[in-house]
Amino acid sequence: MTYFEQIRELTKLIPTRIVDFSTERERTSPPTQASSNFITNKAQGDWAEMLIFRAINETSKNYVAIRYGKSDDIIAGETGFDEFYNDFQDELDTIGKRPDLLVFKKQDFNSNLGYDISKIKHSEIDEYVKKAVAGLEIRSSAFLIDKYENEMQKRTEFNLQKALRIKNQILSEYADILQEPKKNKYLEILNGINENTILAVSFRRPNWKSSERLARLSLLFKELKDAIIIIQKRNYLSITPKVEDLKVVHKWIEKFNVPHYYFQVFFDKSFGISFQNILSLITKPEKEGEYYEISEDIKNQNKTTIKINTHKTTQIAYKIEEPEHKSVRREVGRGRLLFYVSFDKGTAYLDIENLKSLLKIQKF
């Protein structure tokens, strides 16, 4: 069974409410203007791509990374953008979405084409692309993952102890009230709360006001519920493929039969996961919550995103030196000015054994 045939079989198992691979994707219209935040995010993404590009080419003795994904420096509101955008949509419908980087064995690398084939028409390089051993989609995230996880661990532990303290206070000081027939359901809820069950606890807090003591009890239930909500919030950073991209990545794999991977670059480490594993995860609803969640991302135009727990993926860079950054002024149509952040330099230190395992290669 070829790689694409394995992917195709997985798509048949994915619930259509998540993504229906049997229907055509919806073509989108060009945005009318870009924002400073959009350009900063794009610049950060471009930096992350170059970071992995350099890391592979400076480290590997047997493989070469080349730039392949669309990378034109043109934004909405500038002359020629609509044509660029519609050409991009045409390509998505024809071959799917190009990954940002391709990895080739050195003996298959075409030095005449060089290290950047992103602007070459796909029809001229189709056969060359099929020789790649991996396509890498590079995503970026403006976090230091170690610091984030340390803070989240502290937050969770603080609220866990707070919740258990409030629970014990209620049972100690208000047991008589909770023995009443219409209130004893709360006694059962409280008795069921412990460190192992608190992630699954859900209740509607009471709003008693008929006496001062009942009002104080209601306030304690509110504080308890607020602490539990914080404990139950997602406390991990993630690799974030958009659901709408699954179809166009699938189409690209159908065309080229090259294994596809997502890399997420933070400002201190980087993690990766195969596209095959992403599809496999979302066929398993029992892993939702611990391994991944599917939600609308308000930071990405409310697009539905699969957020995969980095602890369930492969660390591919154990250290990243942060880039230099500076403010940039950009003038667009009608004299409108945009100011954004650009990024330069930085170094990714690859975990070679993990990378070999993820890409299923013997010698790097």
C-alpha positions as CSV (number, residue, x, y, z in Angstrom):
1,M,0.0,0.0,0.0
2,T,1.5,3.4,-1.0
3,Y,1.7,6.3,1.4
4,F,-1.2,8.1,-0.3
5,E,-3.3,4.9,-0.1
6,Q,-2.7,4.8,3.7
7,I,-3.8,8.4,3.9
8,R,-6.9,7.8,1.8
9,E,-8.0,4.9,4.1
10,L,-7.6,7.2,7.1
11,T,-9.8,9.9,5.6
12,K,-12.6,7.4,5.3
13,L,-12.7,7.0,9.1
14,I,-12.8,10.7,9.9
15,P,-16.3,12.0,10.8
16,T,-17.7,14.2,8.1
17,R,-18.8,16.7,10.8
18,I,-15.0,17.4,11.2
19,V,-14.1,17.3,7.5
20,D,-15.8,15.8,4.5
21,F,-13.2,14.7,2.0
22,S,-15.8,13.6,-0.5
23,T,-16.9,17.3,-1.2
24,E,-15.0,20.0,-3.0
25,R,-13.4,22.7,-0.9
26,E,-14.9,26.1,-0.9
27,R,-12.9,28.6,-2.8
28,T,-12.4,31.9,-1.0
29,S,-12.3,35.5,-2.2
30,P,-9.3,37.8,-1.8
31,P,-9.2,39.8,1.4
32,T,-9.5,43.5,0.8
33,Q,-6.7,44.8,3.1
34,A,-4.0,43.5,5.4
35,S,-3.3,44.5,9.0
36,S,-0.1,45.1,10.9
37,N,-0.8,42.1,13.0
38,F,-1.3,39.9,9.9
39,I,2.1,41.1,8.4
40,T,3.9,40.5,11.7
41,N,2.5,36.9,11.9
42,K,3.5,36.3,8.3
43,A,7.0,37.6,9.0
44,Q,7.2,35.4,12.0
45,G,6.1,32.4,9.9
46,D,8.7,33.2,7.2
47,W,11.4,33.4,9.9
48,A,10.3,30.0,11.3
49,E,10.5,28.5,7.9
50,M,14.0,29.9,7.3
51,L,15.1,28.7,10.7
52,I,14.2,25.0,9.9
53,F,15.6,25.4,6.4
54,R,19.0,26.6,7.7
55,A,19.0,24.0,10.5
56,I,18.6,21.1,8.1
57,N,21.0,22.3,5.5
58,E,23.7,23.2,8.0
59,T,23.4,20.0,10.0
60,S,22.6,17.2,7.6
61,K,25.2,15.3,5.6
62,N,22.7,13.3,3.5
63,Y,19.7,15.5,3.0
64,V,18.8,18.9,1.6
65,A,15.9,21.2,2.4
66,I,14.6,23.5,-0.3
67,R,11.9,26.2,-0.2
68,Y,8.8,25.2,-2.1
69,G,5.7,26.8,-0.6
70,K,4.2,30.1,-1.9
71,S,6.3,32.9,-0.4
72,D,5.6,36.1,-2.4
73,D,6.0,39.3,-0.4
74,I,2.7,40.8,-1.5
75,I,-0.3,41.7,0.7
76,A,-3.9,42.6,0.3
77,G,-4.3,46.2,-0.9
78,E,-1.2,46.2,-3.0
79,T,-1.2,46.1,-6.8
80,G,-1.3,42.6,-8.2
81,F,-2.5,40.9,-5.0
82,D,-5.9,39.8,-6.4
83,E,-4.2,38.1,-9.3
84,F,-1.7,36.5,-7.0
85,Y,-4.4,35.3,-4.7
86,N,-6.6,33.8,-7.5
87,D,-3.6,32.1,-9.0
88,F,-3.0,30.6,-5.6
89,Q,-6.6,29.4,-5.4
90,D,-6.2,27.8,-8.8
91,E,-3.1,25.9,-7.7
92,L,-4.9,24.7,-4.6
93,D,-7.6,23.3,-6.8
94,T,-5.1,21.7,-9.1
95,I,-2.4,20.2,-7.0
96,G,-3.4,21.1,-3.4
97,K,-1.3,23.1,-0.9
98,R,2.5,23.1,-1.3
99,P,4.3,22.5,2.0
100,D,6.8,25.2,2.9
101,L,9.8,23.0,2.6
102,L,10.8,19.8,0.7
103,V,13.5,17.5,1.9
104,F,15.5,15.6,-0.7
105,K,18.3,13.0,-0.5
106,K,21.4,14.8,-1.7
107,Q,21.8,12.6,-4.7
108,D,18.3,13.7,-5.8
109,F,18.9,17.4,-5.3
110,N,18.8,19.4,-8.5
111,S,21.5,22.1,-8.1
112,N,20.3,23.8,-11.3
113,L,17.0,24.5,-9.7
114,G,18.7,25.5,-6.4
115,Y,17.4,25.9,-2.9
116,D,14.2,27.8,-3.8
117,I,11.6,26.5,-6.2
118,S,8.7,28.4,-4.7
119,K,8.2,30.6,-7.7
120,I,8.5,27.9,-10.4
121,K,5.3,26.7,-12.0
122,H,4.2,23.4,-10.6
123,S,3.9,21.9,-14.1
124,E,7.7,22.4,-14.6
125,I,8.8,20.6,-11.3
126,D,6.1,18.0,-10.7
127,E,8.4,15.0,-11.4
128,Y,11.2,16.5,-9.3
129,V,8.9,17.1,-6.4
130,K,7.9,13.4,-6.4
131,K,11.5,12.5,-5.5
132,A,11.3,14.3,-2.1
133,V,11.3,12.2,1.0
134,A,9.2,14.7,3.1
135,G,7.2,17.9,2.8
136,L,7.3,20.1,5.8
137,E,4.6,22.6,6.7
138,I,6.1,25.1,9.2
139,R,3.9,26.9,11.7
140,S,5.1,29.4,14.3
141,S,3.9,30.4,17.8
142,A,5.0,33.4,19.7
143,F,5.6,31.6,23.0
144,L,8.5,30.2,25.1
145,I,7.0,26.8,25.6
146,D,9.0,26.0,28.8
147,K,7.9,29.2,30.5
148,Y,4.3,28.8,29.4
149,E,4.1,25.2,30.8
150,N,5.8,26.2,34.0
151,E,3.2,29.0,34.5
152,M,0.3,26.8,33.6
153,Q,1.4,24.1,36.0
154,K,1.6,26.7,38.8
155,R,-1.8,28.1,37.9
156,T,-3.4,24.6,37.8
157,E,-1.9,23.6,41.2
158,F,-2.9,26.9,42.8
159,N,-6.5,26.5,41.7
160,L,-6.6,22.8,42.5
161,Q,-5.6,23.5,46.1
162,K,-8.1,26.4,46.2
163,A,-11.0,24.2,45.0
164,L,-10.2,21.5,47.5
165,R,-10.0,24.0,50.3
166,I,-13.4,25.6,49.4
167,K,-14.9,22.1,49.1
168,N,-13.8,21.2,52.6
169,Q,-14.9,24.6,54.0
170,I,-18.4,24.1,52.5
171,L,-18.7,20.6,53.9
172,S,-17.4,21.7,57.3
173,E,-19.5,24.9,57.7
174,Y,-22.6,24.2,55.7
175,A,-23.3,20.5,56.0
176,D,-26.7,21.2,57.7
177,I,-28.0,23.2,54.8
178,L,-26.8,20.6,52.2
179,Q,-28.7,17.9,54.1
180,E,-32.0,19.6,53.1
181,P,-33.8,17.5,50.4
182,K,-33.7,20.2,47.6
183,K,-30.0,20.9,48.3
184,N,-28.5,17.5,49.0
185,K,-27.5,17.0,45.3
186,Y,-24.7,19.5,46.0
187,L,-23.5,17.3,48.8
188,E,-23.1,14.4,46.4
189,I,-21.2,16.7,43.9
190,L,-18.8,17.9,46.7
191,N,-18.1,14.4,48.0
192,G,-17.2,13.4,44.4
193,I,-14.6,16.1,44.0
194,N,-10.9,15.1,44.3
195,E,-7.6,15.4,42.4
196,N,-8.6,12.6,40.1
197,T,-12.1,13.7,39.3
198,I,-12.0,17.4,39.2
199,L,-11.3,17.6,35.4
200,A,-14.7,16.0,34.8
201,V,-16.7,18.0,37.5
202,S,-19.6,20.1,36.2
203,F,-22.4,21.7,38.1
204,R,-24.7,24.7,38.0
205,R,-23.9,26.9,40.9
206,P,-26.7,27.9,43.2
207,N,-27.9,31.5,43.6
208,W,-29.5,31.4,47.0
209,K,-30.2,34.8,48.6
210,S,-33.0,34.3,51.2
211,S,-30.6,34.5,54.1
212,E,-27.1,35.9,54.7
213,R,-25.8,32.4,55.3
214,L,-27.2,31.0,52.1
215,A,-25.8,34.0,50.2
216,R,-22.3,33.3,51.6
217,L,-22.7,29.6,50.6
218,S,-23.7,30.6,47.1
219,L,-20.6,32.8,46.9
220,L,-18.4,29.9,47.9
221,F,-19.9,27.7,45.2
222,K,-19.2,30.5,42.7
223,E,-15.5,30.6,43.8
224,L,-15.4,26.8,43.6
225,K,-16.8,26.7,40.1
226,D,-14.4,29.5,39.0
227,A,-11.4,27.6,40.2
228,I,-12.6,24.4,38.5
229,I,-13.1,26.2,35.2
230,I,-9.5,27.4,35.3
231,I,-8.3,23.8,36.1
232,Q,-10.3,22.4,33.2
233,K,-8.9,24.9,30.6
234,R,-6.5,23.6,28.0
235,N,-3.1,24.1,29.6
236,Y,-0.8,23.0,26.8
237,L,0.6,24.6,23.7
238,S,-0.1,22.9,20.4
239,I,0.6,22.2,16.8
240,T,-2.2,23.8,15.0
241,P,-3.3,22.5,11.6
242,K,-6.4,24.3,10.2
243,V,-9.3,21.9,9.4
244,E,-9.8,23.7,6.0
245,D,-6.2,22.8,5.1
246,L,-6.7,19.1,5.5
247,K,-8.3,18.8,2.1
248,V,-5.7,20.7,0.2
249,V,-2.8,18.8,2.0
250,H,-4.6,15.6,1.1
251,K,-4.8,16.7,-2.5
252,W,-1.1,17.5,-2.6
253,I,-0.3,14.0,-1.2
254,E,-2.6,12.4,-3.8
255,K,-0.6,14.2,-6.5
256,F,2.9,13.5,-5.3
257,N,2.7,10.6,-2.8
258,V,5.3,12.3,-0.5
259,P,5.0,12.0,3.3
260,H,3.8,15.3,4.9
261,Y,4.6,16.7,8.3
262,Y,3.7,19.7,10.4
263,F,6.4,21.5,12.4
264,Q,5.5,24.0,15.1
265,V,8.3,26.5,16.0
266,F,8.2,28.2,19.3
267,F,10.9,30.7,20.4
268,D,12.8,28.1,22.5
269,K,11.9,24.7,21.0
270,S,10.2,23.1,18.0
271,F,7.9,20.0,17.7
272,G,6.7,17.9,14.8
273,I,4.0,15.5,13.9
274,S,3.2,13.6,10.7
275,F,0.0,14.4,8.7
276,Q,-0.8,10.7,8.9
277,N,-0.7,10.8,12.7
278,I,-2.9,14.0,12.7
279,L,-5.6,12.1,10.7
280,S,-5.3,9.1,12.9
281,L,-5.8,11.2,16.0
282,I,-9.1,12.7,14.9
283,T,-10.5,9.3,14.1
284,K,-10.2,8.6,17.8
285,P,-12.7,10.6,19.8
286,E,-11.5,9.0,23.1
287,K,-8.3,11.0,22.7
288,E,-10.0,14.3,22.4
289,G,-9.1,16.5,25.3
290,E,-5.8,14.8,26.3
291,Y,-4.2,14.6,22.9
292,Y,-6.1,17.3,20.9
293,E,-9.1,19.6,20.8
294,I,-11.0,21.0,17.8
295,S,-12.1,24.6,18.2
296,E,-12.6,27.9,16.5
297,D,-9.4,30.0,16.7
298,I,-10.2,33.7,17.4
299,K,-6.6,34.6,16.5
300,N,-7.1,33.1,13.1
301,Q,-10.4,34.6,11.8
302,N,-12.4,32.0,13.8
303,K,-11.2,29.2,11.5
304,T,-11.7,25.7,12.9
305,T,-8.3,24.4,14.1
306,I,-7.0,21.1,15.5
307,K,-4.9,21.9,18.5
308,I,-2.6,18.9,19.1
309,N,-0.8,18.7,22.5
310,T,2.9,19.1,21.9
311,H,3.6,16.5,24.6
312,K,2.0,14.0,22.2
313,T,4.3,15.0,19.3
314,T,8.0,14.8,18.6
315,Q,10.5,17.4,19.8
316,I,12.6,18.2,16.7
317,A,14.6,21.1,18.1
318,Y,15.7,21.0,21.7
319,K,16.9,24.6,21.7
320,I,16.2,27.8,19.7
321,E,18.2,31.0,19.9
322,E,15.8,33.9,19.5
323,P,16.0,36.1,16.4
324,E,16.8,39.7,16.1
325,H,13.8,41.8,15.5
326,K,13.0,45.4,14.4
327,S,10.0,47.6,13.5
328,V,9.3,48.1,9.8
329,R,7.3,50.8,8.0
330,R,5.3,49.7,5.0
331,E,3.2,52.0,2.8
332,V,0.3,50.5,0.9
333,G,-2.6,51.9,-1.2
334,R,-3.8,55.5,-0.7
335,G,-0.8,56.3,1.5
336,R,-1.9,53.9,4.3
337,L,0.9,53.0,6.6
338,L,1.5,49.7,8.3
339,F,4.0,49.1,11.0
340,Y,5.0,45.6,11.8
341,V,7.9,43.5,13.3
342,S,10.4,41.7,11.2
343,F,12.7,38.8,12.3
344,D,16.2,37.8,11.4
345,K,18.8,35.2,12.3
346,G,18.3,32.8,15.2
347,T,19.4,29.2,15.4
348,A,17.6,25.9,15.8
349,Y,19.5,23.0,17.4
350,L,18.0,19.9,15.9
351,D,17.3,16.7,17.9
352,I,18.8,14.4,15.2
353,E,17.5,11.1,16.6
354,N,14.0,12.4,17.0
355,L,14.0,14.0,13.6
356,K,15.2,10.7,12.0
357,S,12.5,8.8,13.8
358,L,9.8,11.2,12.8
359,L,10.8,11.3,9.1
360,K,11.6,7.6,9.1
361,I,15.1,8.0,7.7
362,Q,18.3,6.1,8.7
363,K,21.1,8.5,8.3
364,F,20.7,12.3,8.6
